Amino acid sequence: MSQEIAVVGSPDFTTGFRLAGVRRFENVQESSKSDELDGAVASLLDDEDIGIIVMHQDDIDHLSRGVRQDVETSVEPAVVTLGAGAGGAGLRGQIKRAIGIDLMEDN
């Protein structure tokens, strides 16, 4: 079972997670974001030790179509996005996709 959390993004984004104890991270520089980000995310998606990938929501726009589709459909590892536009129904959908049920569903 996958147990590690990985963070991918700018050094500013990953630093807080590293200070909190996340050991797996991929720093992506702004100048070469698209190519570097695609490679980092694809690598983490293929790593069997990774259970959760954390990204900034804005970085999704920089992914190629194929990698973005992989991120959006990935169940394991679960991809969690933070930042602008990541809250509300987006977070609810991510949780539902990750665990398979809607915890906030009205019964």
Phi and psi in degrees as a GROMACS rama.xvg file:
@    title "Ramachandran Plot"
@    xaxis  label "Phi"
@    yaxis  label "Psi"
@TYPE xy
-71.2546  134.775  SER-2
-130.295  -12.4641  GLN-3
-90.4999  150.051  GLU-4
-104.002  135.542  ILE-5
-123.841  147.563  ALA-6
-123.815  135.21  VAL-7
-130.016  135.245  VAL-8
158.006  -162.971  GLY-9
-67.8802  156.624  SER-10
-55.4473  -35.366  PRO-11
-62.4701  -38.2906  ASP-12
-73.2083  -41.6884  PHE-13
-78.0121  -23.6235  THR-14
-57.4296  -46.4805  THR-15
-60.1472  -39.9396  GLY-16
-68.6816  -38.4906  PHE-17
-63.0133  -41.909  ARG-18
-65.4742  -26.8909  LEU-19
-83.5133  -3.24001  ALA-20
109.849  2.45601  GLY-21
-72.7863  123.006  VAL-22
-93.2662  -24.0963  ARG-23
-100.089  121.628  ARG-24
-151.776  154.237  PHE-25
-128.933  112.657  GLU-26
-84.9191  131.4  ASN-27
-121.356  124.335  VAL-28
-77.9731  144.396  GLN-29
-59.7763  -36.259  GLU-30
-66.5512  -30.3038  SER-31
-124.901  38.771  SER-32
-58.6962  -48.9526  LYS-33
-59.4882  -56.44  SER-34
-66.1941  -45.9108  ASP-35
-65.5588  -40.2294  GLU-36
-66.2089  -43.6875  LEU-37
-56.0899  -47.8111  ASP-38
-64.1332  -42.5545  GLY-39
-65.4391  -45.9093  ALA-40
-67.2646  -43.8052  VAL-41
-60.555  -40.5227  ALA-42
-63.1984  -44.0258  SER-43
-68.8442  -35.8427  LEU-44
-63.2139  -32.0043  LEU-45
-85.7094  -10.9121  ASP-46
-81.0477  117.232  ASP-47
-69.0176  -15.982  GLU-48
-83.0072  -12.1578  ASP-49
-92.239  127.546  ILE-50
-105.283  -28.7818  GLY-51
-139.73  133.294  ILE-52
-113.638  128.377  ILE-53
-107.904  129.704  VAL-54
-135.609  162.561  MET-55
-83.2841  139.648  HIS-56
-56.1269  -38.5872  GLN-57
-62.7329  -27.6692  ASP-58
-70.3427  -21.8905  ASP-59
-58.5909  -36.5485  ILE-60
-65.0764  -20.6806  ASP-61
-91.5258  -4.68966  HIS-62
-79.929  149.616  LEU-63
-68.7477  163.108  SER-64
-57.226  -44.078  ARG-65
-65.3852  -45.4519  GLY-66
-68.6037  -38.7199  VAL-67
-60.8798  -41.9718  ARG-68
-64.0609  -40.8717  GLN-69
-60.8273  -41.5598  ASP-70
-63.7585  -45.4675  VAL-71
-69.8639  -24.6234  GLU-72
-105.432  -2.19905  THR-73
-70.2385  129.19  SER-74
-99.5658  -42.6815  VAL-75
-137.953  112.297  GLU-76
-76.2537  150.174  PRO-77
-77.5321  136.167  ALA-78
-106.052  120.754  VAL-79
-111.97  127.324  VAL-80
-108.042  142.862  THR-81
-123.875  155.874  LEU-82
111.333  -166.036  GLY-83
-53.8057  128.319  ALA-84
81.3642  0.581523  GLY-85
-90.0799  -12.3452  ALA-86
-84.2837  -171.336  GLY-87
63.8816  -131.569  GLY-88
-62.9061  -29.648  ALA-89
-62.3444  -47.055  GLY-90
-66.0654  -41.3485  LEU-91
-58.92  -43.125  ARG-92
-65.5396  -37.5228  GLY-93
-65.1355  -41.7511  GLN-94
-65.5199  -43.7193  ILE-95
-61.1937  -43.1249  LYS-96
-65.6563  -38.2408  ARG-97
-70.8879  -39.378  ALA-98
-109.953  -9.37192  ILE-99
89.8621  -2.77335  GLY-100
-138.25  158.348  ILE-101
-96.9195  106.706  ASP-102
-68.9273  -20.8121  LEU-103
-101.964  9.58318  MET-104
-65.3594  134.495  GLU-105
-75.6516  127.928  ASP-106
